[in-house]
Amino acid sequence: MKLSERLASADRFQKSRGFKIGASIVVGVATLGLVVAVLLTGLSDDAGGTMPAAALPDFAPLAEQGVSPEQIELLRENAASAGRARDLLDGLREQSGGVLGLVLGIVVGGAVLTLAAWLGLLLTFTGIAGAVAVVAGPLWFFPETRDWARFAAGLSLLGVMFTTIFRTLRLAFELPGPVFAVARNVLAEAVRLRLSVVFIVVVLIGLAALPASLDPDSPLRYRVQSFLQYGSGGTFWIIALLTVTFGVATVSFEQRDRVIWQTMTKPVAAWEYVLGKWLGVSALAAALLAVNASGVFLFTEYLRQLPALGEREAFVSQGEANEISEDRLILETQVLSARAKIENVYEDVPVDEIREEASRRAAEQAQRDPTLTTEAAIDRRARELAAEIGEQLTKQVVAFQRVIEPGAARVFRFPGVGERATADGPVVLRYRVDSGSNAPDVTYRMSASVAGYPYVVRPIALGVTHTLPIAPIIVTSAGVVTLDDPLFEELAEAIRSGLALGRYVTVQEMVDDDGALSVQLVNGDVTMRRPNPEFASVPAGGMSVSVGVGSYRANFLRVMGVLWLKLAFLAMLAVTAATFLSFPIALMIAGGAFLLAEATPFIGDALENFGTAERDGTVILHKVVAGQVASAAHWVFQTYGELRPTKRLVTGEMLEWSGVARAVAVLGVWTAVLGGAAVVIFRRRELATYSGR
Amino acid sequence: MSAVAATADAGVVLPGAKPVVVAQGLTKVFKDFWMRDRVRAVNDLSFHIEPREIFGLLGPNGSGKSTTIKMMLGLLRPTRGRLAIFGRAPSDVAVKERIGFLPEESFFHQYLNARETLDYYGRMFKMHGRTRTKRVDELLDMVGLTHAQFRPMREYSKGMQRRVGLAQALINDPELLILDEPTTGLDPLGTRQVKDLILELGRRGKTVVLSSHLLADVEDVVDRMSILYGGVKRDEGTTDELLTSSDKTTIETDALDEETIAEIDRVIRERTGGTKSLLRVSHPRMKLEQKFLDIVERARSESVSTSGASGEGATASFLRADGTADQGGNAGDELIDRLTRAVATPEPAAAPEAEASAVDEPDVLGDLLKSDTVPVDTDPAVGRGLADRPSGGPTAPQPAPQEDVDMDVIGSLLDDASDSGDDDDGRAGGKP
């Protein structure tokens, strides 16, 4: 029997009902067995590996040494409080999910294999896995070729995932009716049209090759961030371009090639055609996004299990105290997290005083102007100048609140921290300081005091965002020990055991009655009494505290959901454009709208400083037009642009459910409006043309 | 004109049945970018098409045939006038449930294969999986593409794509079949098959509209036709109304010697007092189409293989009168058949040419000499002289396809004919 005949025979076998049932049973039993084994192993590890929380020492005998009851009570409180540090640190070390995460992974894997069996693909996938093992296995043993092995394994895994999801979608579109027929056909077109196949291959190969581009010597948090940035952000752009291009192509090519004549002379309503096309393109985008999300998620979890900077193995420090390394701490609390970002509020701008001062100065300047001869002209000029001066003064006042003189201090207030932070959750200050030209070889020493506790002094590079864990802290007579200090855990344990004196302070003890947290920043080293040489300033948005408010995994799912919403919107945009425009024009319009939507945040920033008049008040017409167009675009795509799901994922910021709901509402409405427009256009259009000459 | 009167000699219609297509004052003006009139493709066109009628739209290129058809399908909107299909607007989705359409060129998703293409269009009609699969199988067999069904459409020849086009037009067993230049791109075998299929569908009670500039194709199959030129209707009527030339007579016999011919000429002159005579005497030629079909048939009998369309398939059962029960809804067709039989007025069947050729010469001459007028065959070309006669012209004997093309389609036609009592719809007997 020839090889092709053998393969055909195997294919028939894997598609037989008997095989599907048998394979499902085998996979089910194997999954169940693995789950039970993991649970049993995990429970026994917990039973043997976790020490019961040690009882607090008895401080009563101290009374015999002359310690007052109040002091004994304080010691007891401090010991109890410091005992909570262990829970916090253990929690950080178990971010990887532990037993439950493993069980969930096994169940999902079993479900995927069962699905593959019922799609008639299980033997195919098994064959691919075998082939990859044969090819990639030997490569893995040599460090020089390990990246190739990883690439081959990753590419085949992504390919298998794409095939499974794609076939599942096609199966779902077996439902009767023109909508699903059109959608199903779009999927068939996607994997046979060269235009879309190129994009699909680029996504799969790019994602599989991405791990090889990570610098193994860089801190783990940077590697994870780079991977998330390019894995989710970069790939989203490719999928978005595919969505726009393919969405336009599938509709416009059908009209160009007159295939639409055949379709629309069948009982297909315009809305069914448009909906079917959108459904197909959105499903393709969803399939690619799901593959991308799975790949990014799995590889991120893999990266997380690698040793961070300062660790000899994952979650195990190089130090004897097994402290949390800075790299690991930032990774777990700032990157693979779902934290709320709370920016400081500046003092209210004294509007009335500024207006008064501006009027006074404007009147003086107008009076001095020799070209103004009449009172009316002087008044008019004074009013114009007052507006300009008022604006400048406001900017100066705001800027002043961000500036710290050498050796001086400025207090930054963060409202709402008390409401959002959990009792023991870490709170991190993110800050950036600019000075002069931000020379890269200059280091400033900045001192920070939180809620009046002793200063923490850090050397910092200028123009770069830094992090400082400001809660919880341990306050001793020698100063403040922060969470990223190697001594933190050891000191907490010593306090809990009554061997050291100190106070474990959580964020809830730091906030004021309004729940606001105040941080005083000094432009210099207070311990050395040495000011920095020049003024320091905090740029807009350069000062915030981040509070853990959710899990990274749930945040990841929300981010992917919002990314799909954006893609679904783009799909409708492309379909709508192609209903009445030829391919190049429709692509230009839809692609331009996509770029405009992605650039909305930058447009918003630019509009703040966009002037439409010369210094002498002469209006510049083309700038007015450009400003109006940019304002309209900003208004249309504001929600789209402000979502920034990828940025949130990379920076570990929480994408709130309210944000998701807003995205669903706004993008949903826009998608529906575009769809409605497409239907109207399609119904009014004459699909045929004059064929005579 | 009443529905019955309109098709008195064309087919059988139900009394009082509403026309399938009604066009009144139909006008289509194409505009340029500045909305100025560019082309008046159709101008004040009125016609109607009755149920069970095979209607032809004839005219040279640019005469407005395709534009008219596109308006009937809702692909273009009339500038003026009224157009109704089954009493509804052409753009009505419900109308499209009952229509099959073959465009003038093959427009398909080139990445699909023939089976996927037919399956796709079957899904448009909300057909259930099993029915769809069965119909696709039958249609592929009918158009002779079963062996090539998994090849992408882009690899198909133009003729093969036309066959797929025909199959997709029939997937829903349409009540109204609209065929725009149906034989374009087809080889003579495919052309013959299409013509036979049209006739069979007509017998099944389907209404067929076809446009063509290949006049011979149209003449073979249509009941009634409208001739367009410059977007305007120039003439309309049944084939006989338009084509019969009553001032000429054509006689066809076995080969005659010169003396006999001279004798006949003499008799004619005697009888008419010298005012009439034999105008043309020639030996009939076989049509090239028939010669081609003979060659193909011989090659098949010798099992010569081909990668193209085989053209062997039987008409899909759901399209045939003897079709097995199909979820496509043959009950309605059967009802129409019963009603048709009840109201049909059998026409005197025209003498089959095969029979005519089999009649002994002396008897023919005797009959000729006895009767004043014997309308055996009428040819407008008679009298134009040999130099003017088109090759394979109407004076050539029309070979009986039943004898030369051994196809299941024809078999089923014969079966149906014998079942229903020799052309009870009066249509097949008048056609080759």
Interface residues (C-beta under 8 A of the other chain):
Chain A: E174 P176 G177 P178 F180 A181 R184 N185 A188 E189 R192 L193 E254 D257 R258 V259 W261 Q262 T263 M264 T265 K266 P267 V268 A269 R683 E686 L687 A688 Y690 S691 G692 R693
Chain B: F30 R38 V39 A41 N61 G62 G64 S66 T67 K70 L73 G74 L75 L76 R77 S91 V93 A94 K96 E97 I99 F101 P103 E104 E105 F107 F108 H109 Q110 Y111 L112 E116 Y120 Y121 R123 M124 F125 K126 H128 G129 Q168 N172
